[in-house]
């Protein structure tokens, strides 16, 4: 699997976390869309994932600032835990 795919999976997991907490990934304030721009992204790869692997993604909220949120993502495959990916 191409390394960049992990970022798409992390974004999908983030959206699922927000929905599970009753938030939407799309909202408006005074008729203007609210977005979630990325300021930084970092990923450490410790083990390969291959096409058709079934991955589980655990998302944690590591920090909530005044205007930012920092997430941690941990991928697992067949019980093999990888260190958190930030």
C-alpha positions in Angstrom: 0.0 0.0 0.0 1.3 3.5 -0.8 2.5 5.4 2.2 0.2 8.4 1.4 -2.9 6.2 1.9 -2.4 6.3 5.7 -3.3 10.0 5.6 -6.6 9.3 3.9 -7.3 6.6 6.5 -6.4 9.0 9.4 -8.8 11.6 8.0 -11.6 9.1 7.6 -11.0 7.9 11.2 -11.1 11.6 12.4 -14.4 12.2 10.7 -15.8 9.0 12.2 -14.7 10.2 15.7 -16.3 13.6 15.2 -19.6 12.0 14.1 -19.6 9.6 17.0 -19.4 12.6 19.3 -22.4 14.3 17.6 -20.3 16.7 15.5 -20.3 17.2 11.8 -17.3 17.5 9.5 -19.3 20.2 7.7 -20.9 23.1 9.5 -21.6 26.7 9.0 -21.4 29.8 11.1 -23.4 32.8 9.9 -23.7 31.2 6.5 -19.9 30.6 6.1 -18.5 27.1 5.9 -16.3 26.0 8.8 -13.3 24.0 7.7 -10.5 22.0 9.5 -7.3 23.1 7.8 -4.2 20.9 8.4 -1.2 22.8 9.8 1.1 19.8 10.2 1.0 16.1 9.7 3.5 13.5 10.7 3.6 9.8 10.2 6.2 7.2 11.3 6.0 3.8 9.5 7.1 0.8 11.6 5.6 -2.0 9.6 4.1 -2.3 6.1 0.5 -2.6 5.3 -0.5 -4.4 2.2 -3.5 -4.2 -0.1 -6.4 -6.1 1.3 -5.1 -6.0 4.9 -7.9 -5.1 7.3 -6.6 -2.3 9.5 -8.1 -1.0 12.8 -7.5 2.6 13.6 -7.6 3.9 17.2 -7.9 7.7 17.4 -7.1 9.7 20.5 -7.4 13.4 21.2 -4.0 14.3 22.5 -4.3 18.0 22.9 -7.1 20.6 22.6 -5.9 24.2 22.2 -7.8 27.4 21.7 -7.8 27.0 17.9 -6.3 23.6 17.3 -6.7 19.9 18.1 -3.9 17.3 18.0 -4.9 13.7 17.3 -3.0 10.5 17.7 -3.6 7.5 15.5 -2.6 3.9 16.2 -3.0 1.3 13.4 -3.2 -2.4 14.1 -3.4 -5.4 11.8 -4.1 -8.9 13.1 -3.3 -7.9 16.6 0.1 -6.3 15.8 0.1 -2.9 17.4 2.1 -0.1 15.8 3.3 2.9 17.8 1.0 5.9 17.6 1.2 7.9 14.4 0.9 11.6 14.7 
